[in-house]
Amino acid sequence: MSRRRITFLAALPAAALLALVPSTASAYPNPGRVTGSVITHDPTMIRTSSGQYLLYATGGGIANKTSTDRIAFSAGADAFSSRPSWWSRYSSVPEAWAPDLSYQGGRYLLYYSVSSFGSNTSAIGLATSTTGRPGSWTDQGIVYSSSSSSDYNAIDPNLFVDSDGKWWLSFGSWWTGIKMIQINPSTGKQLSSNTTRYALASRPTGTKAVEAPFIVKRNGYYYLFASYDTCCAGTSSTYKVKVGRATRVTGPYYDRNGVSMMNNGGTPVLESHGSVIGPGGQSIMNDVDGDLIVYHYYDGNANGTPKLGINLLNWSSGWPVAY
């Protein structure tokens, strides 16, 4: 998407923007223009104080990319030059998945997952850095884990820091869905005085496919984004992004039709359309021109190659609309 089109859409009145709400999958916007190193899965991105875009994604010792303009991306070294030894307990490769990057209290935090496909013998790890650059990360070990006897899967973490200073980590994939724990800001790990594992979203009937939570707070509501259906199958992927909102961070979350996210609810944000197949693995970031949804999709014009997608979000209807 060109900068001219972005500026034009941002200037539209609310009524005109409401007309952009997609009524069918074919009405979803194409990803904005990105070039260079764009092959990616599960991207998380922030804009640093120097104006550089810093992105981490699934793969290896956590893959890295950077950009100065949000269009041209360059691949960097992995976050970890040497992978932590504990990873081998959860992955035979071993590699890390679905990182979550943020900047809190003068340091960068990188939550991430270690597992194997289809297994819930999994763990969420945490690394910290003063620069956020590859090779600068100090691993802090395991934050939370699950095993084959668990009814949840400890992958796909997302840190949310509320306006009251409380920290929350959502996570989850398949099984009984999306969970949340409270985090101690001093350690980045679970708060010892609150060991509750909250349930945020589930699919109790049919497929169990809901994962990759991401929470933001806008206009007094908490919004829970999640990826639904099947990832990682190229042009056969059925991944899509849905959202619900709540008046408390711990829920309950409901979609636009009032259906609970604990009962298969979720309002569509992005779905397959044209050559854009299976968008998901999303994160949300606030940039100088508004909120962005950053995700991967499979390019039907490139044999299902996973690529980076970026779109702006408009909130004028009270619900996020990608454009």
RODO-2510 file (C-alpha; in nm, 4 decimals, decimal comma):
residues 323
     n   res          X          Y          Z
     1     m     0,0000     0,0000     0,0000
     2     s     0,1431     0,3363    -0,0940
     3     r     0,1953     0,6153     0,1565
     4     r    -0,0434     0,8286    -0,0510
     5     r    -0,3212     0,5719    -0,0044
     6     i    -0,2487     0,5465     0,3687
     7     t    -0,2723     0,9243     0,4071
     8     f    -0,5930     0,9367     0,2046
     9     l    -0,7624     0,6662     0,4089
    10     a    -0,6521     0,8143     0,7401
    11     a    -0,8143     1,1426     0,6401
    12     l    -1,1527     0,9897     0,5597
    13     p    -1,4467     1,0746     0,7892
    14     a    -1,5718     0,8025     1,0223
    15     a    -1,8792     0,7293     0,8084
    16     a    -1,6655     0,6644     0,5039
    17     l    -1,4289     0,4435     0,6999
    18     l    -1,7210     0,2367     0,8263
    19     a    -1,8023     0,1627     0,4646
    20     l    -1,4623    -0,0069     0,4427
    21     v    -1,5643    -0,2797     0,6891
    22     p    -1,5326    -0,5988     0,4815
    23     s    -1,8538    -0,7864     0,4159
    24     t    -1,6797    -1,0749     0,2403
    25     a    -1,3320    -1,2203     0,2456
    26     s    -1,2598    -1,0667    -0,0967
    27     a    -1,3028    -0,7198     0,0545
    28     y    -1,0019    -0,7499     0,2867
    29     p    -0,7089    -0,5222     0,2044
    30     n    -0,3891    -0,6457     0,0501
    31     p    -0,0784    -0,6106     0,2667
    32     g     0,1090    -0,2842     0,2509
    33     r     0,4207    -0,2768     0,0329
    34     v     0,7280    -0,4422     0,1834
    35     t     1,0524    -0,5345     0,0076
    36     g     1,3815    -0,7070     0,0761
    37     s     1,3905    -0,9807     0,3367
    38     v     1,0178    -1,0509     0,3682
    39     i     0,9980    -1,4280     0,4272
    40     t     0,8705    -1,4584     0,7842
    41     h     0,6484    -1,6356     1,0358
    42     d     0,4884    -1,4888     1,3500
    43     p     0,6436    -1,1409     1,3371
    44     t     0,6674    -0,9043     1,6339
    45     m     0,7881    -0,5502     1,5679
    46     i     0,8542    -0,2252     1,7492
    47     r     0,9879     0,1146     1,6514
    48     t     1,2937     0,2105     1,8533
    49     s     1,3694     0,5576     1,9876
    50     s     1,6031     0,6117     1,6901
    51     g     1,3184     0,5431     1,4470
    52     q     1,4387     0,2012     1,3348
    53     y     1,1932    -0,0853     1,3015
    54     l     1,3130    -0,3909     1,4888
    55     l     1,1437    -0,7207     1,4056
    56     y     1,1843    -1,0728     1,5423
    57     a     1,0118    -1,3845     1,4133
    58     t     0,9885    -1,7623     1,4347
    59     g     1,2913    -1,9680     1,3378
    60     g     1,6429    -2,0625     1,4422
    61     g     1,7664    -1,8720     1,7439
    62     i     1,4797    -1,6257     1,6764
    63     a     1,5107    -1,4579     1,3363
    64     n     1,5729    -1,0832     1,3083
    65     k     1,4977    -0,8131     1,0509
    66     t     1,5305    -0,4361     1,0551
    67     s     1,3947    -0,1478     0,8486
    68     t     1,4322     0,2287     0,8462
    69     d     1,1100     0,3026     0,6571
    70     r     0,8725     0,0088     0,7255
    71     i     0,9017    -0,0901     0,3609
    72     a     1,2532    -0,2231     0,2942
    73     f     1,3549    -0,4950     0,5400
    74     s     1,7023    -0,6438     0,5891
    75     a     1,7777    -0,9753     0,7578
    76     g     2,0065    -0,9707     1,0589
    77     a     2,1675    -1,2340     1,2767
    78     d     1,9564    -1,4462     1,5112
    79     a     1,8734    -1,3037     1,8525
    80     f     2,0812    -1,5801     2,0140
    81     s     2,4248    -1,6551     1,8750
    82     s     2,4203    -1,9613     2,1025
    83     r     2,0876    -2,1241     2,1799
    84     p     2,0093    -2,1795     2,5490
    85     s     2,0694    -2,5407     2,6553
    86     w     1,7244    -2,5837     2,8095
    87     w     1,5594    -2,5547     2,4678
    88     s     1,6556    -2,9156     2,3886
    89     r     1,4129    -3,0376     2,6566
    90     y     1,1224    -2,9096     2,4476
    91     s     1,2477    -2,9219     2,0882
    92     s     1,4879    -3,1627     1,9166
    93     v     1,5852    -2,9002     1,6576
    94     p     1,5954    -2,6841     1,8769
    95     e     1,4496    -2,3539     1,7604
    96     a     1,2213    -2,0839     1,8999
    97     w     0,8780    -1,9752     1,7823
    98     a     0,6410    -1,6809     1,7995
    99     p     0,8475    -1,4198     1,9879
   100     d     0,6964    -1,1141     2,1559
   101     l     0,9128    -0,8002     2,1638
   102     s     0,8545    -0,4978     2,3858
   103     y     1,0432    -0,2191     2,5592
   104     q     0,9706    -0,1766     2,9288
   105     g     1,1508     0,0228     3,1948
   106     g     1,4666     0,0885     2,9981
   107     r     1,5168    -0,2627     2,8635
   108     y     1,3939    -0,4802     2,5809
   109     l     1,1997    -0,7949     2,6647
   110     l     1,1678    -1,0923     2,4317
   111     y     0,9228    -1,3648     2,5309
   112     y     0,9282    -1,6699     2,3036
   113     s     0,8158    -2,0332     2,2701
   114     v     1,0034    -2,3618     2,2471
   115     s     0,8112    -2,6702     2,1372
   116     s     0,7589    -2,9130     1,8514
   117     f     0,4739    -2,9140     1,6016
   118     g     0,1536    -3,0654     1,7389
   119     s     0,2930    -3,1141     2,0907
   120     n     0,2020    -2,9348     2,4134
   121     t     0,5258    -3,0314     2,5842
   122     s     0,6219    -2,6684     2,5548
   123     a     0,7781    -2,3750     2,7352
   124     i     0,7757    -1,9973     2,7225
   125     g     1,1142    -1,8336     2,7752
   126     l     1,2255    -1,4765     2,8390
   127     a     1,5343    -1,2869     2,7276
   128     t     1,6360    -0,9296     2,8094
   129     s     1,8616    -0,6746     2,6422
   130     t     1,9600    -0,3098     2,6783
   131     t     1,9835    -0,2614     2,3000
   132     g     1,7428    -0,5148     2,1474
   133     r     2,0076    -0,6116     1,8920
   134     p     2,0933    -0,9666     1,7851
   135     g     2,3629    -1,1165     2,0059
   136     s     2,2838    -0,8814     2,2954
   137     w     2,0172    -1,0950     2,4606
   138     t     2,0573    -1,2536     2,8034
   139     d     1,8307    -1,5518     2,8497
   140     q     1,6333    -1,5516     3,1760
   141     g     1,5097    -1,9087     3,1415
   142     i     1,1623    -2,0586     3,1559
   143     v     0,8625    -1,8415     3,2432
   144     y     0,5850    -2,0994     3,2094
   145     s     0,5534    -2,4513     3,0723
   146     s     0,3074    -2,7244     2,9808
   147     s     0,3340    -3,0999     2,9417
   148     s     0,1469    -3,3817     2,7691
   149     s    -0,0818    -3,4036     3,0732
   150     s    -0,1768    -3,0321     3,0525
   151     d    -0,5026    -2,9119     2,8975
   152     y    -0,3249    -2,6052     2,7517
   153     n    -0,0162    -2,5304     2,5427
   154     a     0,2476    -2,2866     2,6707
   155     i     0,3430    -2,1169     2,3431
   156     d     0,2656    -1,7907     2,1611
   157     p     0,3260    -1,5457     2,4504
   158     n     0,2209    -1,1802     2,4535
   159     l     0,3017    -0,9308     2,7284
   160     f     0,0430    -0,6649     2,8054
   161     v     0,1242    -0,3818     3,0484
   162     d    -0,1913    -0,2140     3,1773
   163     s    -0,2325     0,1526     3,2632
   164     d    -0,2346     0,0601     3,6333
   165     g     0,1157    -0,0824     3,6010
   166     k     0,0132    -0,4479     3,6202
   167     w     0,1748    -0,6926     3,3790
   168     w    -0,0101    -0,9804     3,2126
   169     l     0,1074    -1,2590     2,9821
   170     s    -0,1410    -1,4249     2,7477
   171     f    -0,0509    -1,7410     2,5581
   172     g    -0,1968    -2,0592     2,4152
   173     s    -0,2499    -2,2779     2,1123
   174     w    -0,5204    -2,5381     2,0463
   175     w    -0,6159    -2,7653     2,3408
   176     t    -0,8429    -2,5546     2,5681
   177     g    -0,7351    -2,2294     2,4085
   178     i    -0,5958    -1,8958     2,5236
   179     k    -0,4774    -1,8477     2,8821
   180     m    -0,3342    -1,5628     3,0888
   181     i    -0,1146    -1,5259     3,3967
   182     q    -0,0084    -1,2188     3,5935
   183     i     0,3590    -1,1217     3,5679
   184     n     0,5928    -0,9673     3,8239
   185     p     0,7401    -0,6550     3,6575
   186     s     1,0644    -0,7007     3,8504
   187     t     1,1354    -1,0511     3,7189
   188     g     0,9258    -1,0815     3,4034
   189     k     0,7956    -1,4102     3,5419
   190     q     0,4737    -1,5149     3,7119
   191     l     0,3690    -1,3079     4,0118
   192     s     0,3988    -1,5374     4,3136
   193     s     0,1029    -1,3762     4,4908
   194     n    -0,1320    -1,4568     4,2014
   195     t    -0,0889    -1,7989     4,0453
   196     t    -0,4308    -1,8043     3,8763
   197     r    -0,4323    -1,9208     3,5158
   198     y    -0,7189    -1,7302     3,3528
   199     a    -0,9076    -1,8596     3,0475
   200     l    -0,9691    -1,6025     2,7714
   201     a    -1,0730    -1,7846     2,4523
   202     s    -1,1668    -2,1385     2,3601
   203     r    -1,3342    -2,3482     2,0927
   204     p    -1,5240    -2,6112     2,2915
   205     t    -1,6953    -2,7580     1,9847
   206     g    -1,5408    -2,8526     1,6533
   207     t    -1,1781    -2,7671     1,5897
   208     k    -0,9660    -2,6503     1,8839
   209     a    -0,7708    -2,4171     1,6552
   210     v    -0,7231    -2,0853     1,8329
   211     e    -0,3792    -1,9461     1,9197
   212     a    -0,1407    -1,6503     1,9063
   213     p    -0,3128    -1,4009     2,1404
   214     f    -0,2304    -1,0318     2,1394
   215     i    -0,3971    -0,7762     2,3696
   216     v    -0,4233    -0,3982     2,3361
   217     k    -0,6321    -0,1391     2,5204
   218     r    -0,8168     0,1214     2,3178
   219     n    -1,0946     0,3619     2,4199
   220     g    -1,1621     0,1916     2,7515
   221     y    -1,1810    -0,1631     2,6126
   222     y    -0,9338    -0,4483     2,6117
   223     y    -0,9113    -0,6117     2,2687
   224     l    -0,7948    -0,9710     2,2291
   225     f    -0,6675    -1,0615     1,8822
   226     a    -0,6100    -1,4292     1,8048
   227     s    -0,5348    -1,6548     1,5076
   228     y    -0,7948    -1,9168     1,4208
   229     d    -0,7833    -2,2406     1,2177
   230     t    -0,4826    -2,3992     1,0468
   231     c    -0,1410    -2,2403     1,0099
   232     c     0,1719    -2,3471     0,8316
   233     a     0,0298    -2,5403     0,5359
   234     g     0,1222    -2,3025     0,2546
   235     t    -0,1582    -2,2508     0,0067
   236     s    -0,3764    -2,4944     0,2061
   237     s    -0,3601    -2,2779     0,5198
   238     t    -0,6920    -2,1583     0,6615
   239     y    -0,5453    -1,9198     0,9189
   240     k    -0,7381    -1,6000     0,9947
   241     v    -0,7329    -1,3233     1,2579
   242     k    -1,0317    -1,2542     1,4826
   243     v    -1,0892    -1,0189     1,7759
   244     g    -1,3093    -0,9735     2,0814
   245     r    -1,3212    -0,7098     2,3523
   246     a    -1,3736    -0,6880     2,7274
   247     t    -1,4005    -0,4315     3,0049
   248     r    -1,1439    -0,6226     3,2162
   249     v    -0,8116    -0,7587     3,0975
   250     t    -0,8974    -1,1039     3,2319
   251     g    -1,2242    -1,1087     3,0365
   252     p    -1,4824    -1,2121     2,9517
   253     y    -1,4181    -1,1210     2,5868
   254     y    -1,7068    -1,0955     2,3388
   255     d    -1,7167    -1,0425     1,9654
   256     r    -1,9176    -0,7775     1,7811
   257     n    -2,2259    -1,0030     1,7844
   258     g    -2,2037    -1,0626     2,1593
   259     v    -2,0681    -1,4175     2,1283
   260     s    -1,8173    -1,5138     2,3964
   261     m    -1,4640    -1,5920     2,2856
   262     m    -1,4859    -1,8825     2,5281
   263     n    -1,7553    -2,0263     2,3011
   264     n    -1,6077    -2,0032     1,9488
   265     g    -1,6652    -1,6253     1,9234
   266     g    -1,4507    -1,3769     1,7345
   267     t    -1,5047    -1,0915     1,4881
   268     p    -1,2967    -1,1282     1,1680
   269     v    -1,0119    -0,8829     1,1111
   270     l    -0,8200    -1,0554     0,8297
   271     e    -0,9002    -1,3651     0,6245
   272     s    -0,7717    -1,5264     0,3058
   273     h    -0,8430    -1,3288    -0,0086
   274     g    -0,6981    -1,3563    -0,3578
   275     s    -0,3325    -1,4558    -0,3376
   276     v    -0,3161    -1,3625     0,0335
   277     i    -0,3671    -1,6990     0,2006
   278     g    -0,3911    -1,7771     0,5718
   279     p    -0,3035    -1,4419     0,7341
   280     g    -0,2214    -1,4761     1,1045
   281     g     0,0507    -1,4993     1,3673
   282     q    -0,0287    -1,1342     1,4275
   283     s     0,1047    -0,8653     1,6558
   284     i    -0,0197    -0,5092     1,7002
   285     m     0,2055    -0,2052     1,7289
   286     n     0,1411     0,1658     1,7568
   287     d     0,3356     0,3752     1,5071
   288     v     0,3489     0,7441     1,4216
   289     d     0,0607     0,7071     1,1750
   290     g    -0,1579     0,4808     1,3876
   291     d    -0,1912     0,1186     1,4903
   292     l    -0,0482    -0,1539     1,2701
   293     i    -0,1328    -0,5209     1,2434
   294     v     0,1866    -0,7104     1,1588
   295     y     0,1404    -1,0699     1,0444
   296     h     0,2446    -1,3417     0,8049
   297     y     0,0557    -1,4843     0,5118
   298     y     0,1206    -1,7389     0,2371
   299     d     0,1670    -1,5914    -0,1081
   300     g    -0,0464    -1,7772    -0,3621
   301     n     0,1591    -1,6183    -0,6400
   302     a     0,4824    -1,7604    -0,4956
   303     n     0,3947    -2,1247    -0,4242
   304     g     0,2751    -2,0439    -0,0736
   305     t     0,5928    -1,8732     0,0479
   306     p     0,5328    -1,7185     0,3929
   307     k     0,5674    -1,3413     0,3742
   308     l     0,5450    -1,0357     0,5965
   309     g     0,2173    -0,8449     0,5958
   310     i     0,1568    -0,4983     0,7422
   311     n    -0,1687    -0,3013     0,7456
   312     l    -0,3032    -0,0037     0,9371
   313     l    -0,6022    -0,0404     1,1687
   314     n    -0,8916     0,2024     1,2027
   315     w    -1,0904     0,2012     1,5285
   316     s    -1,3667     0,4511     1,4504
   317     s    -1,6421     0,1890     1,4695
   318     g    -1,5195     0,0654     1,8095
   319     w    -1,3731    -0,2388     1,6367
   320     p    -1,0431    -0,2703     1,4472
   321     v    -1,0734    -0,2549     1,0679
   322     a    -0,7651    -0,3281     0,8584
   323     y    -0,6962    -0,1013     0,5601
***
